[in-house]
Amino acid sequence: MSAQQQVAEGRALVVTRDFVGSRPETNDIVSRLSVESQAALRQFSLERTTGYGVDYSDAVELRSRVIEGQDWRSAATELADVCLHHVEGAPDAAGRPTRITYLRRASALLRMSQMMMLSDTAERQAIFARAGELYAQAAELSADRERVVIETGRDPLVGWLVPAVGTAVGSAVVIGGVEGWAMDFDSLGEALAERGIDALMLDGPGQGETRLTYKHYLTAQWRDAYTRAVDFLDSRSPGRPIGFVGNSMGGSFALAVAGQDTRIRACVDNGGIHAPWLVPPTMGTFFSKMVAACGTEDTDRAVDVWKTVTPLADGPNAGYPLLVVQGGDDPMISMDLAQILLQGAPTDDKQMVVFSDGNHCVYNHKHDRDALIADWTRARLCGLPSPEIAN
């Protein structure tokens, strides 16, 4: 967006806010862009970008600027600066809602700006830290969530706790995957909180602030960290039922935790895989990001770590209620893979809901997805059967 243009027409003042505007994304046009820009446009669709909290208009403008030749990182960063300009210009008293909105938009854009960075450079760490600071400023103004640091005996975990609205009936851990972390799934945390569930949006080992601020990477001891996260919720409200919701590869962790911890009374997998270590190096940047999550450049060592993530393993909590959410058009997790996970999960209390045109993690039906997961989780934490799911 360029500087505002003001034109006096008689007594009226016309203010124009300039945007690049939507641009066609034909194969011919995209093929002229840099390899990184092509990858960014391909990997982070409009639906996925908005699914991570980027405002629709910001997502359209981001893609358009990249189509026009600007690199992904600088385009997203400049748009974040525009949002911060609105924060600074908001009135002191009445401007609180405006500041909250634009702080969250700026944070989401900064998080999006570092998505194509494959290594944990000082620049990337600074970008993500700034995104966390802006999110925290919005949280202080909204007073509806708080940043928590959970000690693990090693490096800490960072999360955002969204307290239940009204009387709480349960608690839940919400995690992302290889990319897309705690702050990116706040719509799901909010949906759970609105239904009486304390939602801990967590950056687990190898994720988000936990990794980029505290250098807590994914190791073979990752289970200990998630146990501490469940301990945190249990200590806040002893005996209250706890759910675990995993998105993308986080769904694999959710099942692996649920099977072993008897405090988990409901588990949701949204886009996980039954054997994460089977992801091949030919997956390109995704595989590289899996390796980076382990804090190493040694692919064999990273694969050994991922082999410890065993979603289908039996355990003392076998029989836990399980909901699998699947996109029918998911380019990463096919229906066959989803069926393998569903059938192999060590419980008979399970069901799968398929969004026929859903993409990976069903970002293109975000509100329906969030309502489904939150309603199902509340019912199961309250000891009720699965709610009827309409077509």
C-alpha positions as CSV (number, residue, x, y, z in Angstrom):
1,M,0.0,0.0,0.0
2,S,1.4,3.4,-1.0
3,A,0.9,6.6,0.9
4,Q,-2.6,7.8,1.1
5,Q,-3.7,10.1,-1.7
6,Q,-6.0,12.9,-0.7
7,V,-8.1,14.8,-3.2
8,A,-10.4,17.6,-2.3
9,E,-13.7,17.6,-4.3
10,G,-15.7,20.5,-3.2
11,R,-16.3,20.1,0.5
12,A,-15.7,16.4,0.5
13,L,-12.3,14.8,1.1
14,V,-11.6,11.6,-0.8
15,V,-8.9,9.4,0.6
16,T,-7.6,6.6,-1.6
17,R,-5.7,3.6,-0.1
18,D,-3.6,2.1,-2.9
19,F,-3.0,-1.7,-3.3
20,V,-1.4,-3.8,-5.9
21,G,-4.6,-5.7,-6.1
22,S,-5.2,-9.3,-7.2
23,R,-3.0,-10.4,-10.1
24,P,-3.4,-13.4,-12.4
25,E,-1.2,-16.4,-11.5
26,T,-0.8,-18.2,-14.8
27,N,1.9,-20.7,-15.3
28,D,3.7,-18.4,-17.7
29,I,3.8,-15.6,-15.2
30,V,4.8,-17.7,-12.2
31,S,7.5,-19.5,-14.2
32,R,9.4,-16.2,-14.6
33,L,9.7,-15.7,-10.8
34,S,12.6,-16.9,-8.6
35,V,12.6,-20.5,-7.5
36,E,11.9,-19.4,-3.9
37,S,8.9,-17.2,-5.0
38,Q,7.5,-20.1,-7.0
39,A,7.8,-22.4,-4.0
40,A,6.3,-19.9,-1.7
41,L,3.2,-19.3,-3.9
42,R,2.8,-23.1,-4.4
43,Q,3.3,-24.1,-0.7
44,F,1.3,-21.3,0.9
45,S,-1.9,-21.0,-0.9
46,L,-4.4,-18.3,-0.2
47,E,-6.4,-20.7,2.0
48,R,-3.4,-21.8,3.9
49,T,-2.1,-18.3,4.4
50,T,-5.4,-17.1,5.9
51,G,-5.6,-20.3,7.8
52,Y,-2.4,-19.2,9.7
53,G,-4.1,-16.0,10.7
54,V,-3.1,-13.7,7.9
55,D,-6.0,-11.3,7.0
56,Y,-7.5,-12.1,3.6
57,S,-6.7,-8.7,2.1
58,D,-3.1,-9.0,3.4
59,A,-2.8,-12.5,1.8
60,V,-4.1,-11.3,-1.5
61,E,-1.7,-8.3,-1.5
62,L,1.2,-10.5,-0.4
63,R,0.7,-12.9,-3.4
64,S,0.2,-10.0,-5.8
65,R,3.5,-8.3,-4.7
66,V,5.3,-11.6,-5.2
67,I,3.8,-12.0,-8.7
68,E,5.0,-8.5,-9.4
69,G,8.6,-9.6,-8.6
70,Q,9.0,-8.7,-4.9
71,D,10.5,-11.5,-2.7
72,W,8.3,-13.2,-0.3
73,R,10.1,-12.1,2.9
74,S,10.3,-8.4,2.1
75,A,6.7,-8.3,0.8
76,A,5.3,-9.8,4.0
77,T,7.5,-7.6,6.2
78,E,6.4,-4.4,4.4
79,L,2.8,-5.3,4.8
80,A,3.4,-5.9,8.5
81,D,4.9,-2.4,8.7
82,V,1.7,-1.0,7.2
83,C,-0.3,-2.7,9.9
84,L,1.9,-1.3,12.6
85,H,1.4,2.2,11.1
86,H,-2.3,1.7,11.8
87,V,-1.5,0.7,15.3
88,E,0.5,3.9,15.9
89,G,-2.3,6.0,14.4
90,A,-5.1,4.5,16.5
91,P,-6.8,6.8,19.1
92,D,-5.6,6.3,22.6
93,A,-8.9,5.4,24.2
94,A,-11.3,4.3,21.5
95,G,-8.5,2.7,19.4
96,R,-8.0,-0.4,21.5
97,P,-9.9,-2.8,19.1
98,T,-8.0,-1.3,16.2
99,R,-4.6,-1.8,17.9
100,I,-5.5,-5.4,18.7
101,T,-6.6,-6.2,15.1
102,Y,-3.5,-4.7,13.5
103,L,-1.1,-6.1,16.0
104,R,-2.4,-9.6,15.3
105,R,-2.3,-8.9,11.5
106,A,1.3,-7.7,11.8
107,S,2.3,-10.7,13.8
108,A,0.8,-13.1,11.4
109,L,2.6,-11.4,8.4
110,L,5.9,-11.6,10.2
111,R,5.4,-15.3,10.9
112,M,4.5,-15.8,7.3
113,S,7.6,-13.8,6.2
114,Q,10.0,-16.5,7.7
115,M,8.2,-19.5,6.3
116,M,10.7,-20.0,3.5
117,M,13.8,-19.7,5.7
118,L,15.1,-23.3,6.2
119,S,17.8,-22.6,8.8
120,D,17.6,-20.9,12.2
121,T,19.6,-17.8,11.4
122,A,19.9,-14.8,13.7
123,E,17.6,-13.0,11.3
124,R,14.9,-15.6,11.5
125,Q,15.1,-15.7,15.3
126,A,14.7,-12.0,15.4
127,I,11.7,-12.0,13.0
128,F,9.9,-14.7,15.0
129,A,10.7,-13.0,18.3
130,R,9.2,-9.8,17.0
131,A,6.1,-11.6,15.9
132,G,5.8,-13.0,19.4
133,E,6.2,-9.5,20.9
134,L,3.4,-8.1,18.7
135,Y,1.1,-11.0,19.5
136,A,1.8,-10.5,23.2
137,Q,1.0,-6.8,22.9
138,A,-2.4,-7.7,21.4
139,A,-2.9,-10.3,24.1
140,E,-2.3,-7.6,26.8
141,L,-4.9,-5.4,25.3
142,S,-7.5,-8.1,24.7
143,A,-6.8,-9.8,28.1
144,D,-8.1,-13.1,26.6
145,R,-4.9,-15.1,26.6
146,E,-1.5,-15.2,28.2
147,R,2.0,-16.4,27.2
148,V,3.2,-19.3,29.4
149,V,6.7,-20.8,29.7
150,I,6.7,-24.4,30.9
151,E,9.8,-25.8,32.5
152,T,10.8,-29.3,31.3
153,G,14.0,-30.0,33.2
154,R,15.9,-29.2,30.0
155,D,14.9,-26.3,27.8
156,P,11.5,-24.8,28.3
157,L,8.4,-24.9,26.2
158,V,6.5,-21.7,25.1
159,G,2.7,-21.6,24.8
160,W,-0.3,-19.4,24.7
161,L,-3.1,-20.2,27.1
162,V,-6.6,-19.2,26.1
163,P,-8.8,-19.6,29.2
164,A,-12.3,-21.1,28.9
165,V,-15.2,-18.7,28.5
166,G,-17.5,-19.3,31.4
167,T,-17.4,-22.5,33.4
168,A,-14.5,-24.7,32.3
169,V,-15.3,-28.4,31.5
170,G,-11.9,-29.4,30.3
171,S,-8.5,-28.5,29.0
172,A,-6.7,-29.2,25.7
173,V,-3.2,-29.0,24.2
174,V,-3.2,-27.7,20.6
175,I,0.0,-28.1,18.5
176,G,1.0,-27.5,14.9
177,G,3.5,-29.5,12.8
178,V,6.7,-29.0,10.9
179,E,5.6,-25.5,9.8
180,G,2.6,-23.7,11.2
181,W,2.9,-23.4,15.0
182,A,1.1,-22.3,18.2
183,M,0.1,-18.7,17.2
184,D,-0.9,-19.9,13.7
185,F,-3.7,-22.1,15.2
186,D,-5.2,-19.5,17.5
187,S,-8.6,-19.7,15.8
188,L,-8.8,-23.3,17.0
189,G,-7.7,-22.3,20.5
190,E,-10.4,-19.7,20.5
191,A,-13.1,-22.1,19.3
192,L,-12.2,-24.5,22.2
193,A,-12.2,-21.7,24.8
194,E,-15.6,-20.5,23.6
195,R,-16.9,-24.0,24.4
196,G,-15.6,-24.1,27.9
197,I,-12.1,-25.6,27.3
198,D,-8.9,-24.1,28.5
199,A,-6.7,-24.2,25.3
200,L,-3.0,-24.4,25.5
201,M,-1.6,-23.5,22.1
202,L,1.8,-25.0,22.4
203,D,5.1,-24.8,20.6
204,G,6.5,-28.3,21.2
205,P,10.1,-29.4,20.7
206,G,11.4,-28.2,17.3
207,Q,8.5,-25.6,16.9
208,G,8.1,-21.9,17.1
209,E,9.3,-19.9,20.1
210,T,10.3,-23.1,21.9
211,R,12.9,-23.7,19.2
212,L,13.8,-20.2,17.9
213,T,14.0,-18.5,21.2
214,Y,15.1,-21.3,23.6
215,K,16.8,-23.7,21.0
216,H,14.6,-26.6,22.3
217,Y,14.8,-29.0,19.3
218,L,13.1,-32.3,18.6
219,T,15.0,-35.1,20.2
220,A,14.3,-38.7,21.1
221,Q,13.2,-37.3,24.5
222,W,10.4,-35.3,23.1
223,R,7.8,-37.3,25.1
224,D,9.1,-35.8,28.4
225,A,8.4,-32.3,27.1
226,Y,4.8,-33.1,26.2
227,T,4.3,-34.9,29.5
228,R,5.3,-31.6,31.2
229,A,2.7,-29.7,29.1
230,V,0.0,-32.1,30.2
231,D,1.3,-31.7,33.8
232,F,0.9,-28.0,33.5
233,L,-2.8,-28.3,32.6
234,D,-3.4,-30.9,35.2
235,S,-1.8,-28.9,37.9
236,R,-4.0,-25.9,37.1
237,S,-7.2,-28.0,37.4
238,P,-6.5,-31.4,39.0
239,G,-8.6,-34.2,37.6
240,R,-10.1,-32.1,34.8
241,P,-10.2,-34.1,31.6
242,I,-7.6,-33.2,29.0
243,G,-7.7,-33.4,25.2
244,F,-4.9,-33.3,22.7
245,V,-5.3,-31.7,19.2
246,G,-2.6,-32.1,16.6
247,N,-2.5,-30.4,13.2
248,S,-0.5,-31.6,10.3
249,M,2.5,-33.6,11.6
250,G,1.3,-32.6,15.0
251,G,-1.4,-35.1,14.6
252,S,1.2,-37.9,14.7
253,F,2.5,-36.6,18.0
254,A,-1.1,-36.2,19.3
255,L,-1.8,-39.9,18.8
256,A,1.6,-41.0,20.1
257,V,1.0,-39.0,23.3
258,A,-2.6,-40.0,23.7
259,G,-1.8,-43.7,23.7
260,Q,0.6,-43.4,26.5
261,D,-0.9,-40.8,28.9
262,T,-4.1,-41.9,30.7
263,R,-5.0,-38.3,31.4
264,I,-5.8,-37.8,27.7
265,R,-9.5,-38.3,27.3
266,A,-9.9,-37.1,23.7
267,C,-7.5,-36.9,20.8
268,V,-7.9,-35.2,17.4
269,D,-5.7,-35.7,14.4
270,N,-6.0,-33.1,11.7
271,G,-3.6,-34.1,8.9
272,G,-1.1,-36.4,10.6
273,I,0.6,-39.5,9.2
274,H,1.0,-43.0,10.7
275,A,4.8,-43.1,10.2
276,P,6.5,-39.7,10.0
277,W,9.9,-41.2,9.3
278,L,8.7,-42.5,5.9
279,V,8.6,-38.9,4.5
280,P,11.3,-39.1,1.7
281,P,14.1,-36.6,1.0
282,T,12.4,-36.1,-2.3
283,M,9.8,-34.0,-0.4
284,G,12.3,-31.2,-0.8
285,T,11.9,-28.3,1.6
286,F,9.4,-30.1,3.8
287,F,11.9,-32.9,4.5
288,S,14.6,-30.2,5.1
289,K,12.3,-28.6,7.6
290,M,11.8,-31.9,9.4
291,V,15.6,-32.2,9.6
292,A,15.9,-28.6,10.9
293,A,13.3,-29.3,13.6
294,C,15.9,-31.7,15.1
295,G,18.6,-29.0,15.3
296,T,20.9,-30.9,13.0
297,E,22.0,-31.1,9.3
298,D,22.6,-34.9,9.6
299,T,19.6,-36.4,7.9
300,D,20.2,-39.9,9.3
301,R,20.3,-38.6,12.8
302,A,17.1,-36.6,12.2
303,V,15.3,-39.7,10.7
304,D,16.3,-41.7,13.8
305,V,14.6,-39.0,16.0
306,W,11.5,-39.1,13.9
307,K,11.3,-42.9,14.2
308,T,10.5,-42.4,17.9
309,V,7.2,-40.7,16.9
310,T,5.0,-43.8,16.9
311,P,1.3,-42.8,16.5
312,L,0.1,-46.4,16.2
313,A,1.9,-47.8,19.2
314,D,-0.2,-49.5,21.9
315,G,0.0,-48.2,25.4
316,P,-1.7,-47.8,28.8
317,N,-4.3,-45.4,27.4
318,A,-5.4,-47.6,24.5
319,G,-9.0,-47.1,23.8
320,Y,-9.0,-43.3,23.9
321,P,-11.6,-41.4,21.8
322,L,-10.1,-40.4,18.5
323,L,-11.3,-38.0,15.7
324,V,-9.5,-37.9,12.4
325,V,-10.1,-34.9,10.2
326,Q,-9.1,-35.3,6.6
327,G,-9.1,-33.3,3.5
328,G,-10.3,-35.2,0.4
329,D,-8.0,-33.1,-1.8
330,D,-5.0,-33.1,0.6
331,P,-1.9,-33.2,-1.6
332,M,0.3,-34.4,1.3
333,I,-1.8,-36.9,3.1
334,S,-3.8,-39.1,0.8
335,M,-7.0,-40.8,1.8
336,D,-5.1,-44.1,1.8
337,L,-2.6,-42.8,4.3
338,A,-5.5,-41.4,6.4
339,Q,-7.2,-44.8,6.4
340,I,-4.0,-46.5,7.5
341,L,-3.7,-44.2,10.5
342,L,-7.4,-44.6,11.3
343,Q,-7.4,-48.4,11.1
344,G,-4.1,-48.8,12.9
345,A,-4.8,-46.4,15.9
346,P,-5.0,-48.5,19.1
347,T,-8.7,-47.7,19.9
348,D,-12.1,-48.8,18.8
349,D,-13.6,-45.5,19.7
350,K,-12.7,-43.6,16.5
351,Q,-14.2,-41.9,13.5
352,M,-13.0,-39.9,10.5
353,V,-14.7,-36.9,9.0
354,V,-13.7,-36.1,5.4
355,F,-14.1,-32.7,3.8
356,S,-14.5,-33.8,0.2
357,D,-12.6,-30.8,-1.3
358,G,-10.5,-30.1,1.8
359,N,-6.8,-29.3,1.4
360,H,-4.1,-30.2,3.9
361,C,-5.4,-29.5,7.5
362,V,-8.6,-28.3,5.8
363,Y,-7.6,-24.6,5.8
364,N,-10.2,-24.0,3.1
365,H,-13.0,-24.8,5.6
366,K,-11.3,-23.3,8.7
367,H,-14.4,-22.2,10.6
368,D,-16.3,-25.5,9.9
369,R,-13.1,-27.4,10.9
370,D,-12.7,-25.5,14.1
371,A,-16.3,-25.9,15.1
372,L,-16.2,-29.6,14.4
373,I,-13.1,-30.2,16.4
374,A,-14.2,-28.0,19.3
375,D,-17.7,-29.5,19.5
376,W,-16.4,-33.0,19.3
377,T,-13.7,-32.4,21.9
378,R,-16.1,-30.8,24.4
379,A,-18.5,-33.7,24.0
380,R,-15.9,-36.3,24.6
381,L,-14.3,-34.5,27.5
382,C,-17.7,-34.3,29.1
383,G,-18.1,-38.1,28.7
384,L,-20.8,-37.7,26.0
385,P,-20.9,-39.7,22.7
386,S,-19.6,-38.1,19.6
387,P,-22.0,-35.4,18.4
388,E,-24.0,-36.0,15.2
389,I,-22.1,-34.7,12.3
390,A,-24.2,-33.3,9.5
391,N,-23.3,-33.6,5.8
